[in-house]
Amino acid sequence: MADVNDEMVSELVRTLYANKTALTNAYGVFTRFYPQAMVGDSKVPYHPGAIKAYKKLGLWLWTES
């Protein structure tokens, strides 16, 4: 994923965040998806495009990135 365009990843994150109902209607497992919980403490580094989206959505909790 490191070579994926930042804007593409940012758009994907924003789309997932904004479309829980459509995702749930398409695939029921998304009933367990909580957009406000998309960010968590992870040993895997976040993509810069994802961080950008999370910051815009007010979900990014860390200041170092």
PQR file with spaces between the fields and no chain letter, atoms N, CA, C, O and H, PARSE charges and radii, in Angstrom:
ATOM       1  N    MET     1       0.809   -1.204    0.000 -0.4000 1.5000
ATOM       2  CA   MET     1       0.000    0.000    0.000 -0.0000 2.0000
ATOM       3  C    MET     1       0.853    1.269    0.000  0.5500 1.7000
ATOM       4  O    MET     1       0.347    2.354   -0.288 -0.5500 1.4000
ATOM       5  N    ALA     2       2.110    1.144    0.313 -0.4000 1.5000
ATOM       6  CA   ALA     2       2.959    2.328    0.395 -0.0000 2.0000
ATOM       7  C    ALA     2       3.043    3.075   -0.925  0.5500 1.7000
ATOM       8  O    ALA     2       3.256    4.287   -0.939 -0.5500 1.4000
ATOM       9  H    ALA     2       2.521    0.263    0.546  0.4000 1.0000
ATOM      10  N    ASP     3       2.876    2.362   -2.038 -0.4000 1.5000
ATOM      11  CA   ASP     3       2.979    3.017   -3.335 -0.0000 2.0000
ATOM      12  C    ASP     3       1.636    3.518   -3.866  0.5500 1.7000
ATOM      13  O    ASP     3       1.568    4.031   -4.983 -0.5500 1.4000
ATOM      14  H    ASP     3       2.702    1.378   -2.027  0.4000 1.0000
ATOM      15  N    VAL     4       0.572    3.376   -3.083 -0.4000 1.5000
ATOM      16  CA   VAL     4      -0.743    3.871   -3.496 -0.0000 2.0000
ATOM      17  C    VAL     4      -0.819    5.366   -3.221  0.5500 1.7000
ATOM      18  O    VAL     4      -0.396    5.840   -2.166 -0.5500 1.4000
ATOM      19  H    VAL     4       0.627    2.959   -2.176  0.4000 1.0000
ATOM      20  N    ASN     5      -1.357    6.087   -4.168 -0.4000 1.5000
ATOM      21  CA   ASN     5      -1.504    7.535   -4.102 -0.0000 2.0000
ATOM      22  C    ASN     5      -2.217    7.963   -2.817  0.5500 1.7000
ATOM      23  O    ASN     5      -3.247    7.397   -2.452 -0.5500 1.4000
ATOM      24  H    ASN     5      -1.701    5.702   -5.024  0.4000 1.0000
ATOM      25  N    ASP     6      -1.659    8.969   -2.136 -0.4000 1.5000
ATOM      26  CA   ASP     6      -2.235    9.468   -0.885 -0.0000 2.0000
ATOM      27  C    ASP     6      -3.695    9.881   -1.050  0.5500 1.7000
ATOM      28  O    ASP     6      -4.526    9.570   -0.197 -0.5500 1.4000
ATOM      29  H    ASP     6      -0.823    9.429   -2.432  0.4000 1.0000
ATOM      30  N    GLU     7      -4.008   10.574   -2.132 -0.4000 1.5000
ATOM      31  CA   GLU     7      -5.376   11.063   -2.328 -0.0000 2.0000
ATOM      32  C    GLU     7      -6.348    9.901   -2.528  0.5500 1.7000
ATOM      33  O    GLU     7      -7.492    9.969   -2.079 -0.5500 1.4000
ATOM      34  H    GLU     7      -3.333   10.827   -2.825  0.4000 1.0000
ATOM      35  N    MET     8      -5.911    8.851   -3.189 -0.4000 1.5000
ATOM      36  CA   MET     8      -6.775    7.689   -3.399 -0.0000 2.0000
ATOM      37  C    MET     8      -7.119    7.024   -2.062  0.5500 1.7000
ATOM      38  O    MET     8      -8.273    6.668   -1.819 -0.5500 1.4000
ATOM      39  H    MET     8      -4.981    8.796   -3.555  0.4000 1.0000
ATOM      40  N    VAL     9      -6.124    6.861   -1.208 -0.4000 1.5000
ATOM      41  CA   VAL     9      -6.352    6.257    0.105 -0.0000 2.0000
ATOM      42  C    VAL     9      -7.237    7.168    0.948  0.5500 1.7000
ATOM      43  O    VAL     9      -8.141    6.689    1.633 -0.5500 1.4000
ATOM      44  H    VAL     9      -5.187    7.150   -1.405  0.4000 1.0000
ATOM      45  N    SER    10      -6.992    8.452    0.906 -0.4000 1.5000
ATOM      46  CA   SER    10      -7.803    9.412    1.657 -0.0000 2.0000
ATOM      47  C    SER    10      -9.263    9.345    1.217  0.5500 1.7000
ATOM      48  O    SER    10     -10.170    9.354    2.050 -0.5500 1.4000
ATOM      49  H    SER    10      -6.258    8.841    0.349  0.4000 1.0000
ATOM      50  N    GLU    11      -9.483    9.279   -0.086 -0.4000 1.5000
ATOM      51  CA   GLU    11     -10.845    9.185   -0.613 -0.0000 2.0000
ATOM      52  C    GLU    11     -11.517    7.873   -0.193  0.5500 1.7000
ATOM      53  O    GLU    11     -12.705    7.860    0.128 -0.5500 1.4000
ATOM      54  H    GLU    11      -8.747    9.272   -0.762  0.4000 1.0000
ATOM      55  N    LEU    12     -10.771    6.790   -0.195 -0.4000 1.5000
ATOM      56  CA   LEU    12     -11.313    5.504    0.234 -0.0000 2.0000
ATOM      57  C    LEU    12     -11.760    5.566    1.692  0.5500 1.7000
ATOM      58  O    LEU    12     -12.857    5.117    2.024 -0.5500 1.4000
ATOM      59  H    LEU    12      -9.806    6.800   -0.456  0.4000 1.0000
ATOM      60  N    VAL    13     -10.925    6.113    2.555 -0.4000 1.5000
ATOM      61  CA   VAL    13     -11.256    6.225    3.977 -0.0000 2.0000
ATOM      62  C    VAL    13     -12.510    7.075    4.159  0.5500 1.7000
ATOM      63  O    VAL    13     -13.415    6.695    4.902 -0.5500 1.4000
ATOM      64  H    VAL    13     -10.033    6.478    2.285  0.4000 1.0000
ATOM      65  N    ARG    14     -12.567    8.212    3.493 -0.4000 1.5000
ATOM      66  CA   ARG    14     -13.741    9.099    3.620 -0.0000 2.0000
ATOM      67  C    ARG    14     -15.009    8.415    3.100  0.5500 1.7000
ATOM      68  O    ARG    14     -16.088    8.588    3.666 -0.5500 1.4000
ATOM      69  H    ARG    14     -11.832    8.521    2.890  0.4000 1.0000
ATOM      70  N    THR    15     -14.876    7.638    2.022 -0.4000 1.5000
ATOM      71  CA   THR    15     -16.024    6.928    1.449 -0.0000 2.0000
ATOM      72  C    THR    15     -16.532    5.849    2.408  0.5500 1.7000
ATOM      73  O    THR    15     -17.738    5.725    2.623 -0.5500 1.4000
ATOM      74  H    THR    15     -14.000    7.497    1.562  0.4000 1.0000
ATOM      75  N    LEU    16     -15.628    5.085    2.974 -0.4000 1.5000
ATOM      76  CA   LEU    16     -16.038    4.081    3.952 -0.0000 2.0000
ATOM      77  C    LEU    16     -16.737    4.733    5.141  0.5500 1.7000
ATOM      78  O    LEU    16     -17.782    4.266    5.595 -0.5500 1.4000
ATOM      79  H    LEU    16     -14.649    5.186    2.800  0.4000 1.0000
ATOM      80  N    TYR    17     -16.150    5.812    5.634 -0.4000 1.5000
ATOM      81  CA   TYR    17     -16.697    6.514    6.796 -0.0000 2.0000
ATOM      82  C    TYR    17     -18.125    7.012    6.540  0.5500 1.7000
ATOM      83  O    TYR    17     -18.984    6.941    7.419 -0.5500 1.4000
ATOM      84  H    TYR    17     -15.301    6.191    5.265  0.4000 1.0000
ATOM      85  N    ALA    18     -18.360    7.509    5.345 -0.4000 1.5000
ATOM      86  CA   ALA    18     -19.636    8.169    5.033 -0.0000 2.0000
ATOM      87  C    ALA    18     -20.738    7.220    4.561  0.5500 1.7000
ATOM      88  O    ALA    18     -21.880    7.648    4.393 -0.5500 1.4000
ATOM      89  H    ALA    18     -17.663    7.567    4.631  0.4000 1.0000
ATOM      90  N    ASN    19     -20.424    5.953    4.345 -0.4000 1.5000
ATOM      91  CA   ASN    19     -21.398    5.077    3.684 -0.0000 2.0000
ATOM      92  C    ASN    19     -21.691    3.772    4.409  0.5500 1.7000
ATOM      93  O    ASN    19     -21.821    2.727    3.772 -0.5500 1.4000
ATOM      94  H    ASN    19     -19.496    5.605    4.481  0.4000 1.0000
ATOM      95  N    LYS    20     -21.796    3.819    5.725 -0.4000 1.5000
ATOM      96  CA   LYS    20     -22.084    2.604    6.479 -0.0000 2.0000
ATOM      97  C    LYS    20     -23.390    1.953    6.034  0.5500 1.7000
ATOM      98  O    LYS    20     -23.434    0.734    5.873 -0.5500 1.4000
ATOM      99  H    LYS    20     -21.691    4.668    6.242  0.4000 1.0000
ATOM     100  N    THR    21     -24.436    2.717    5.834 -0.4000 1.5000
ATOM     101  CA   THR    21     -25.723    2.139    5.454 -0.0000 2.0000
ATOM     102  C    THR    21     -25.631    1.394    4.132  0.5500 1.7000
ATOM     103  O    THR    21     -26.102    0.262    4.024 -0.5500 1.4000
ATOM     104  H    THR    21     -24.400    3.708    5.965  0.4000 1.0000
ATOM     105  N    ALA    22     -25.035    2.012    3.136 -0.4000 1.5000
ATOM     106  CA   ALA    22     -24.900    1.362    1.832 -0.0000 2.0000
ATOM     107  C    ALA    22     -24.026    0.114    1.937  0.5500 1.7000
ATOM     108  O    ALA    22     -24.326   -0.909    1.322 -0.5500 1.4000
ATOM     109  H    ALA    22     -24.652    2.932    3.224  0.4000 1.0000
ATOM     110  N    LEU    23     -22.952    0.195    2.710 -0.4000 1.5000
ATOM     111  CA   LEU    23     -22.081   -0.955    2.889 -0.0000 2.0000
ATOM     112  C    LEU    23     -22.828   -2.100    3.585  0.5500 1.7000
ATOM     113  O    LEU    23     -22.691   -3.261    3.198 -0.5500 1.4000
ATOM     114  H    LEU    23     -22.708    1.026    3.210  0.4000 1.0000
ATOM     115  N    THR    24     -23.607   -1.772    4.600 -0.4000 1.5000
ATOM     116  CA   THR    24     -24.383   -2.778    5.320 -0.0000 2.0000
ATOM     117  C    THR    24     -25.428   -3.422    4.412  0.5500 1.7000
ATOM     118  O    THR    24     -25.640   -4.634    4.461 -0.5500 1.4000
ATOM     119  H    THR    24     -23.719   -0.830    4.915  0.4000 1.0000
ATOM     120  N    ASN    25     -26.079   -2.605    3.584 -0.4000 1.5000
ATOM     121  CA   ASN    25     -27.070   -3.148    2.659 -0.0000 2.0000
ATOM     122  C    ASN    25     -26.430   -4.078    1.632  0.5500 1.7000
ATOM     123  O    ASN    25     -27.046   -5.055    1.208 -0.5500 1.4000
ATOM     124  H    ASN    25     -25.907   -1.620    3.544  0.4000 1.0000
ATOM     125  N    ALA    26     -25.212   -3.781    1.238 -0.4000 1.5000
ATOM     126  CA   ALA    26     -24.515   -4.592    0.247 -0.0000 2.0000
ATOM     127  C    ALA    26     -23.923   -5.863    0.856  0.5500 1.7000
ATOM     128  O    ALA    26     -23.880   -6.912    0.212 -0.5500 1.4000
ATOM     129  H    ALA    26     -24.711   -2.987    1.583  0.4000 1.0000
ATOM     130  N    TYR    27     -23.473   -5.755    2.086 -0.4000 1.5000
ATOM     131  CA   TYR    27     -22.804   -6.887    2.729 -0.0000 2.0000
ATOM     132  C    TYR    27     -23.021   -6.767    4.236  0.5500 1.7000
ATOM     133  O    TYR    27     -22.418   -5.922    4.897 -0.5500 1.4000
ATOM     134  H    TYR    27     -23.507   -4.903    2.609  0.4000 1.0000
ATOM     135  N    GLY    28     -23.874   -7.608    4.756 -0.4000 1.5000
ATOM     136  CA   GLY    28     -24.338   -7.514    6.137 -0.0000 2.0000
ATOM     137  C    GLY    28     -23.281   -7.449    7.213  0.5500 1.7000
ATOM     138  O    GLY    28     -23.537   -6.904    8.287 -0.5500 1.4000
ATOM     139  H    GLY    28     -24.364   -8.295    4.219  0.4000 1.0000
ATOM     140  N    VAL    29     -22.094   -7.989    6.961 -0.4000 1.5000
ATOM     141  CA   VAL    29     -21.051   -7.973    7.987 -0.0000 2.0000
ATOM     142  C    VAL    29     -20.698   -6.538    8.396  0.5500 1.7000
ATOM     143  O    VAL    29     -20.157   -6.318    9.479 -0.5500 1.4000
ATOM     144  H    VAL    29     -21.886   -8.432    6.089  0.4000 1.0000
ATOM     145  N    PHE    30     -20.999   -5.577    7.544 -0.4000 1.5000
ATOM     146  CA   PHE    30     -20.710   -4.177    7.882 -0.0000 2.0000
ATOM     147  C    PHE    30     -21.597   -3.645    9.007  0.5500 1.7000
ATOM     148  O    PHE    30     -21.401   -2.513    9.450 -0.5500 1.4000
ATOM     149  H    PHE    30     -21.439   -5.755    6.664  0.4000 1.0000
ATOM     150  N    THR    31     -22.572   -4.436    9.482 -0.4000 1.5000
ATOM     151  CA   THR    31     -23.333   -4.011   10.658 -0.0000 2.0000
ATOM     152  C    THR    31     -22.402   -3.875   11.858  0.5500 1.7000
ATOM     153  O    THR    31     -22.691   -3.138   12.801 -0.5500 1.4000
ATOM     154  H    THR    31     -22.731   -5.355    9.122  0.4000 1.0000
ATOM     155  N    ARG    32     -21.285   -4.593   11.811 -0.4000 1.5000
ATOM     156  CA   ARG    32     -20.295   -4.531   12.908 -0.0000 2.0000
ATOM     157  C    ARG    32     -19.197   -3.496   12.656  0.5500 1.7000
ATOM     158  O    ARG    32     -18.217   -3.426   13.398 -0.5500 1.4000
ATOM     159  H    ARG    32     -21.050   -5.192   11.045  0.4000 1.0000
ATOM     160  N    PHE    33     -19.369   -2.704   11.614 -0.4000 1.5000
ATOM     161  CA   PHE    33     -18.406   -1.651   11.276 -0.0000 2.0000
ATOM     162  C    PHE    33     -18.856   -0.350   11.923  0.5500 1.7000
ATOM     163  O    PHE    33     -19.987    0.092   11.718 -0.5500 1.4000
ATOM     164  H    PHE    33     -20.165   -2.761   11.012  0.4000 1.0000
ATOM     165  N    TYR    34     -17.982    0.258   12.698 -0.4000 1.5000
ATOM     166  CA   TYR    34     -18.285    1.517   13.369 -0.0000 2.0000
ATOM     167  C    TYR    34     -17.312    2.577   12.868  0.5500 1.7000
ATOM     168  O    TYR    34     -16.150    2.585   13.273 -0.5500 1.4000
ATOM     169  H    TYR    34     -17.063   -0.101   12.864  0.4000 1.0000
ATOM     170  N    PRO    35     -17.772    3.477   11.985 -0.5600 1.5000
ATOM     171  CA   PRO    35     -16.878    4.467   11.391  0.2800 2.0000
ATOM     172  C    PRO    35     -16.083    5.286   12.405  0.5500 1.7000
ATOM     173  O    PRO    35     -14.934    5.644   12.143 -0.5500 1.4000
ATOM     174  N    GLN    36     -16.681    5.585   13.559 -0.4000 1.5000
ATOM     175  CA   GLN    36     -15.969    6.383   14.558 -0.0000 2.0000
ATOM     176  C    GLN    36     -14.820    5.613   15.187  0.5500 1.7000
ATOM     177  O    GLN    36     -13.978    6.197   15.869 -0.5500 1.4000
ATOM     178  H    GLN    36     -17.613    5.294   13.772  0.4000 1.0000
ATOM     179  N    ALA    37     -14.781    4.304   14.962 -0.4000 1.5000
ATOM     180  CA   ALA    37     -13.728    3.464   15.547 -0.0000 2.0000
ATOM     181  C    ALA    37     -12.740    2.977   14.490  0.5500 1.7000
ATOM     182  O    ALA    37     -12.061    1.971   14.696 -0.5500 1.4000
ATOM     183  H    ALA    37     -15.465    3.829   14.408  0.4000 1.0000
ATOM     184  N    MET    38     -12.655    3.671   13.378 -0.4000 1.5000
ATOM     185  CA   MET    38     -11.756    3.251   12.305 -0.0000 2.0000
ATOM     186  C    MET    38     -10.283    3.373   12.690  0.5500 1.7000
ATOM     187  O    MET    38      -9.434    2.681   12.129 -0.5500 1.4000
ATOM     188  H    MET    38     -13.206    4.488   13.211  0.4000 1.0000
ATOM     189  N    VAL    39      -9.985    4.232   13.624 -0.4000 1.5000
ATOM     190  CA   VAL    39      -8.600    4.469   14.026 -0.0000 2.0000
ATOM     191  C    VAL    39      -8.383    3.866   15.406  0.5500 1.7000
ATOM     192  O    VAL    39      -9.205    4.035   16.306 -0.5500 1.4000
ATOM     193  H    VAL    39     -10.675    4.795   14.079  0.4000 1.0000
ATOM     194  N    GLY    40      -7.294    3.179   15.559 -0.4000 1.5000
ATOM     195  CA   GLY    40      -6.952    2.608   16.853 -0.0000 2.0000
ATOM     196  C    GLY    40      -5.453    2.470   16.976  0.5500 1.7000
ATOM     197  O    GLY    40      -4.710    2.704   16.023 -0.5500 1.4000
ATOM     198  H    GLY    40      -6.626    3.041   14.828  0.4000 1.0000
ATOM     199  N    ASP    41      -5.030    2.094   18.137 -0.4000 1.5000
ATOM     200  CA   ASP    41      -3.602    1.885   18.375 -0.0000 2.0000
ATOM     201  C    ASP    41      -3.173    0.663   17.574  0.5500 1.7000
ATOM     202  O    ASP    41      -3.712   -0.426   17.771 -0.5500 1.4000
ATOM     203  H    ASP    41      -5.634    1.904   18.911  0.4000 1.0000
ATOM     204  N    SER    42      -2.224    0.829   16.687 -0.4000 1.5000
ATOM     205  CA   SER    42      -1.814   -0.245   15.795 -0.0000 2.0000
ATOM     206  C    SER    42      -0.297   -0.266   15.639  0.5500 1.7000
ATOM     207  O    SER    42       0.356    0.776   15.582 -0.5500 1.4000
ATOM     208  H    SER    42      -1.786    1.714   16.528  0.4000 1.0000
ATOM     209  N    LYS    43       0.236   -1.460   15.573 -0.4000 1.5000
ATOM     210  CA   LYS    43       1.672   -1.592   15.324 -0.0000 2.0000
ATOM     211  C    LYS    43       1.988   -1.407   13.839  0.5500 1.7000
ATOM     212  O    LYS    43       3.133   -1.148   13.468 -0.5500 1.4000
ATOM     213  H    LYS    43      -0.294   -2.307   15.619  0.4000 1.0000
ATOM     214  N    VAL    44       0.970   -1.542   12.999 -0.4000 1.5000
ATOM     215  CA   VAL    44       1.127   -1.339   11.563 -0.0000 2.0000
ATOM     216  C    VAL    44       0.989    0.157   11.285  0.5500 1.7000
ATOM     217  O    VAL    44      -0.002    0.764   11.692 -0.5500 1.4000
ATOM     218  H    VAL    44       0.040   -1.753   13.300  0.4000 1.0000
ATOM     219  N    PRO    45       1.951    0.757   10.607 -0.5600 1.5000
ATOM     220  CA   PRO    45       1.867    2.201   10.353  0.2800 2.0000
ATOM     221  C    PRO    45       0.694    2.546    9.435  0.5500 1.7000
ATOM     222  O    PRO    45       0.374    1.799    8.511 -0.5500 1.4000
ATOM     223  N    TYR    46       0.073    3.664    9.698 -0.4000 1.5000
ATOM     224  CA   TYR    46      -1.021    4.158    8.871 -0.0000 2.0000
ATOM     225  C    TYR    46      -0.460    4.807    7.613  0.5500 1.7000
ATOM     226  O    TYR    46       0.594    5.442    7.651 -0.5500 1.4000
ATOM     227  H    TYR    46       0.333    4.271   10.449  0.4000 1.0000
ATOM     228  N    HIS    47      -1.158    4.649    6.517 -0.4000 1.5000
ATOM     229  CA   HIS    47      -0.800    5.286    5.248 -0.0000 2.0000
ATOM     230  C    HIS    47      -0.981    6.800    5.412  0.5500 1.7000
ATOM     231  O    HIS    47      -1.944    7.229    6.048 -0.5500 1.4000
ATOM     232  H    HIS    47      -2.014    4.134    6.486  0.4000 1.0000
ATOM     233  N    PRO    48      -0.083    7.616    4.855 -0.5600 1.5000
ATOM     234  CA   PRO    48      -0.219    9.076    4.972  0.2800 2.0000
ATOM     235  C    PRO    48      -1.568    9.592    4.467  0.5500 1.7000
ATOM     236  O    PRO    48      -2.112   10.541    5.031 -0.5500 1.4000
ATOM     237  N    GLY    49      -2.110    8.986    3.422 -0.4000 1.5000
ATOM     238  CA   GLY    49      -3.415    9.401    2.918 -0.0000 2.0000
ATOM     239  C    GLY    49      -4.527    9.100    3.906  0.5500 1.7000
ATOM     240  O    GLY    49      -5.478    9.870    4.032 -0.5500 1.4000
ATOM     241  H    GLY    49      -1.668    8.215    2.964  0.4000 1.0000
ATOM     242  N    ALA    50      -4.409    7.980    4.608 -0.4000 1.5000
ATOM     243  CA   ALA    50      -5.397    7.631    5.634 -0.0000 2.0000
ATOM     244  C    ALA    50      -5.317    8.618    6.797  0.5500 1.7000
ATOM     245  O    ALA    50      -6.342    9.072    7.308 -0.5500 1.4000
ATOM     246  H    ALA    50      -3.636    7.353    4.506  0.4000 1.0000
ATOM     247  N    ILE    51      -4.104    8.942    7.207 -0.4000 1.5000
ATOM     248  CA   ILE    51      -3.930    9.905    8.296 -0.0000 2.0000
ATOM     249  C    ILE    51      -4.572   11.238    7.929  0.5500 1.7000
ATOM     250  O    ILE    51      -5.243   11.858    8.753 -0.5500 1.4000
ATOM     251  H    ILE    51      -3.272    8.573    6.793  0.4000 1.0000
ATOM     252  N    LYS    52      -4.365   11.672    6.694 -0.4000 1.5000
ATOM     253  CA   LYS    52      -4.954   12.929    6.219 -0.0000 2.0000
ATOM     254  C    LYS    52      -6.479   12.888    6.358  0.5500 1.7000
ATOM     255  O    LYS    52      -7.087   13.842    6.845 -0.5500 1.4000
ATOM     256  H    LYS    52      -3.819   11.168    6.024  0.4000 1.0000
ATOM     257  N    ALA    53      -7.088   11.793    5.933 -0.4000 1.5000
ATOM     258  CA   ALA    53      -8.543   11.664    6.021 -0.0000 2.0000
ATOM     259  C    ALA    53      -9.003   11.608    7.467  0.5500 1.7000
ATOM     260  O    ALA    53      -9.974   12.268    7.837 -0.5500 1.4000
ATOM     261  H    ALA    53      -6.594   11.018    5.537  0.4000 1.0000
ATOM     262  N    TYR    54      -8.316   10.826    8.285 -0.4000 1.5000
ATOM     263  CA   TYR    54      -8.698   10.717    9.693 -0.0000 2.0000
ATOM     264  C    TYR    54      -8.622   12.068   10.398  0.5500 1.7000
ATOM     265  O    TYR    54      -9.469   12.382   11.234 -0.5500 1.4000
ATOM     266  H    TYR    54      -7.527   10.290    7.984  0.4000 1.0000
ATOM     267  N    LYS    55      -7.624   12.856   10.069 -0.4000 1.5000
ATOM     268  CA   LYS    55      -7.516   14.194   10.662 -0.0000 2.0000
ATOM     269  C    LYS    55      -8.702   15.057   10.250  0.5500 1.7000
ATOM     270  O    LYS    55      -9.291   15.742   11.086 -0.5500 1.4000
ATOM     271  H    LYS    55      -6.936   12.602    9.389  0.4000 1.0000
ATOM     272  N    LYS    56      -9.058   15.030    8.959 -0.4000 1.5000
ATOM     273  CA   LYS    56     -10.208   15.816    8.482 -0.0000 2.0000
ATOM     274  C    LYS    56     -11.509   15.360    9.131  0.5500 1.7000
ATOM     275  O    LYS    56     -12.405   16.168    9.372 -0.5500 1.4000
ATOM     276  H    LYS    56      -8.580   14.474    8.280  0.4000 1.0000
ATOM     277  N    LEU    57     -11.609   14.074    9.409 -0.4000 1.5000
ATOM     278  CA   LEU    57     -12.811   13.525   10.030 -0.0000 2.0000
ATOM     279  C    LEU    57     -12.817   13.690   11.552  0.5500 1.7000
ATOM     280  O    LEU    57     -13.804   13.369   12.214 -0.5500 1.4000
ATOM     281  H    LEU    57     -10.881   13.417    9.213  0.4000 1.0000
ATOM     282  N    GLY    58     -11.714   14.188   12.096 -0.4000 1.5000
ATOM     283  CA   GLY    58     -11.609   14.376   13.549 -0.0000 2.0000
ATOM     284  C    GLY    58     -11.388   13.075   14.313  0.5500 1.7000
ATOM     285  O    GLY    58     -11.670   12.999   15.508 -0.5500 1.4000
ATOM     286  H    GLY    58     -10.912   14.449   11.558  0.4000 1.0000
ATOM     287  N    LEU    59     -10.884   12.057   13.628 -0.4000 1.5000
ATOM     288  CA   LEU    59     -10.655   10.764   14.253 -0.0000 2.0000
ATOM     289  C    LEU    59      -9.216   10.530   14.680  0.5500 1.7000
ATOM     290  O    LEU    59      -8.943    9.651   15.497 -0.5500 1.4000
ATOM     291  H    LEU    59     -10.655   12.119   12.657  0.4000 1.0000
ATOM     292  N    TRP    60      -8.299   11.309   14.131 -0.4000 1.5000
ATOM     293  CA   TRP    60      -6.876   11.094   14.419 -0.0000 2.0000
ATOM     294  C    TRP    60      -6.551   11.628   15.801  0.5500 1.7000
ATOM     295  O    TRP    60      -6.775   12.803   16.090 -0.5500 1.4000
ATOM     296  H    TRP    60      -8.521   12.023   13.467  0.4000 1.0000
ATOM     297  N    LEU    61      -6.021   10.761   16.654 -0.4000 1.5000
ATOM     298  CA   LEU    61      -5.792   11.110   18.054 -0.0000 2.0000
ATOM     299  C    LEU    61      -4.335   11.427   18.389  0.5500 1.7000
ATOM     300  O    LEU    61      -4.023   11.912   19.477 -0.5500 1.4000
ATOM     301  H    LEU    61      -5.839    9.806   16.419  0.4000 1.0000
ATOM     302  N    TRP    62      -3.463   11.147   17.444 -0.4000 1.5000
ATOM     303  CA   TRP    62      -2.037   11.304   17.713 -0.0000 2.0000
ATOM     304  C    TRP    62      -1.498   12.575   17.051  0.5500 1.7000
ATOM     305  O    TRP    62      -1.988   12.989   16.001 -0.5500 1.4000
ATOM     306  H    TRP    62      -3.716   10.754   16.560  0.4000 1.0000
ATOM     307  N    THR    63      -0.510   13.174   17.658 -0.4000 1.5000
ATOM     308  CA   THR    63       0.038   14.427   17.144 -0.0000 2.0000
ATOM     309  C    THR    63       1.341   14.227   16.401  0.5500 1.7000
ATOM     310  O    THR    63       1.794   15.142   15.713 -0.5500 1.4000
ATOM     311  H    THR    63      -0.111   12.838   18.511  0.4000 1.0000
ATOM     312  N    GLU    64       1.965   13.055   16.515 -0.4000 1.5000
ATOM     313  CA   GLU    64       3.276   12.870   15.898 -0.0000 2.0000
ATOM     314  C    GLU    64       3.237   12.716   14.392  0.5500 1.7000
ATOM     315  O    GLU    64       4.289   12.786   13.757 -0.5500 1.4000
ATOM     316  H    GLU    64       1.598   12.311   17.074  0.4000 1.0000
ATOM     317  N    SER    65       2.074   12.509   13.786 -0.4000 1.5000
ATOM     318  CA   SER    65       2.003   12.335   12.327 -0.0000 2.0000
ATOM     319  C    SER    65       1.109   13.372   11.703  0.5500 1.7000
ATOM     320  O    SER    65       0.930   13.380   10.485 -0.5500 1.4000
ATOM     321  H    SER    65       1.219   12.452   14.302  0.4000 1.0000
